[in-house]
Amino acid sequence: QTCALPILENKLKGFIAKYPEEKRGVFLLGVHYMRAKRKELANHFFMTLEKDAKFPWKSLLYNNLGMLSLQDREREKAMSYFEKAITSEPAIAAPRVNLGALYLQSKSYKDALPLFQKALELDSGFEDAALGLGSCLESQGKFDEAHKVYARFAENNPDSLAVLYNDATILGKHLGKREEASELMLRYIQRGGKETAKAHE
């Protein structure tokens, strides 16, 4: 895999040299550097694109700038970028989940809830959106509603282990449905589940 990184980098650079007006190539090179943990280079390319009013993937760009800010432990800056991302095009789920997670951390459940709801609406298979929405409802004591979110998601995404775990926990601890909880926990274990759900870490 490490051999493939310089090849990809060279291909992207070649594409950019050949088509300098195609800014999506610049974005993809920034993403490549972000994944390769070369933050300074990623930031350089993303900041260049931020100044380009015509760049079509603004929501993805702002989301990535938010992620870089989080890596630098700049929470307020990250929130600002995620807020820009959710008002930009194209409409995507990731910045809503990222902003929602920050609101969850600060126990701002009313701010987090609509973000997770919209994220699930945009991407019905995004497990972190379901986990965020369920955790939000759980934190407000709305266990039945949280169970419904988890159950609906698991029905359409049977391999979502963290959702299975959370749902089993709610059923057993809060809704008094121990038999159902045991069945879900068994499914969770059979599918390779070994630890607690992401949203509860």
C-alpha positions, 0 to 999 in steps of 0.5 A: 500500500505504501508503494501505491501512495507515490504512484497516486501522488504522481498521477494526480500531479500529472493530471493537474499539470495537464488540466490546470483548470480542473480544480477537483484534481487539486482537491483530490491531491489535498485529500491524498495528502490528508490521508497520508498524514501530511497535514501542511500540504493538505491544508495548503491545497485546501486553503487555495481552493477555499479562495476559488469561488467557482470550486464545485465541491465546497461542502467536501472542502469545508468538511476536510478543513474542519477535520484538519482543524480538529486534528489540531485541536481547534474545536471552534475553527472546526465547528465554523468549517462544518457550519460552512460545509452544511450550507454549501453544495453538494449537500452531504452527510459527513459535516452534519455528523461531525458537527453533531458529534461536537454538539453531543460532546458538549451535551447540546442535544437540541442542536445535535438532533436535527443534524443527525436527522438530516445526515440520515436523510441524506445518507440512509446507510451512514452508521455514525449518523444513526449512532449519533441520532440514537445517542442524542435521544438516549441522552434525553431519556427517549429510549423508545425513540432511540430503539426505533432509530437503531432498529430501523437502521439495523433492518436495512444495514444488518452488518452495523455492529455498533447499532446492534450493540446500542439497541441491545443495551437499550432494550435490556437496560431501559425498556425491560425487553431482556429476551429481545436484547439477548437475541440482538447481543447474540447476533452482535457476537456472531457477527464479530462484535467485540467492543462497545459501540462507537457512540459510547466511547 
